[in-house]
Structures are given as structure tokens and as C-alpha cells.
């Protein structure tokens, strides 16, 4: 793999992961504790459950990324979809923060030459590039769910995390970060 392309990919993967984290946190910041744990119907996940699942997935996939299977033996994925008595918002967000630090530190530590190395997830071989890309897509999917749920729960009180309705023609140089809560 061309080293320059690999370096660009790693920078973009890092930027994208960091963006998913910020977007979810911007949505979470707008909802209260009751809304954080609210389940809309028996088949739905709450924001809390999605946060717990993403944190568990990150911990499993990015711990020893280059040297162990991405599905760690101690992971209990099914429990990630259950809120236990000890799962407070503070505790779940601490797990979230620790997991994202692990993912971002791991991606930052990768070198372009690592991208073609073979790793496995659930015994299936992948290149590091594939593993990082798959994780990034997975987190984007769930972050979209978090944003959707938070926006639904806040309704007309929602503060846009990107370009608000009716402001599509605002100057492009305006910093979207300034509008985030």
C-alpha cells in the first residue's frame, strides 16, 4: 500500500471516529436522564443501551487490535442490550469515554504499513484497514440512532448538530462546531 494513501486513510479514520463521538455526545447533552434511558417500544433500544453497546464493541474491537481477535472472550454482547441496576448515566458515559479513548489512541498509533496486516474478528480474517473501516461504519450507524432518538425526544426543543433547517445557504465558512451544545 502506498504510504501516503495509508497515512491519509488513518487521518481520515481518526477524524471520522472523533466526529461520530462528538455527534453522539452533542445529542446526549440535549436529553435528560429519563430520556437517556427511555425505550420507545419493546423492540427499541434506548440511548443508554446504544451507548453501552458501542462502548462494549469498541473495547472488544480495539483492545490489542493487532494481536488478538476482535471479539474478546470476556465480552458478553447480549448484556450490552440490557440496562442493569448499576448502569447509571454517569457510569455508562465513563465507559463510553474510556472506550473512545482506546479506539482513538489505537488508530493514532497505527502506521500505514499496519493497514494490510491481517487481524480477525470472530475468527474471520480481515486487513486492519477493513477492521477499522467496519468499526467506523458500525459506529456511524449507531450514532445515527442516538441522534434520531434524541431529536425525537427533544422535538421542537432540538438544537441542530449540523446545518439547521432554513440555513442551508449560510456562509460555508461558518463553523458548525459553534452551534453544537
ABEGO torsion letter per residue (X at the ends): XBAAAAAAAAAAAAAAAAAAAAAAAAAAAABBAAAAABBABAABBBAAAAAAAAAAAAAAAABGAAABBABBAABBAAAAABBBAABBAAAAAAAAAAAAAAAAAAAAABBAAAAABBBBBGGBBBBAAAAAAAAAAAAAAAAAAAAAAAAAAAEAABBBABBBBGAAABBAABBAAAABX
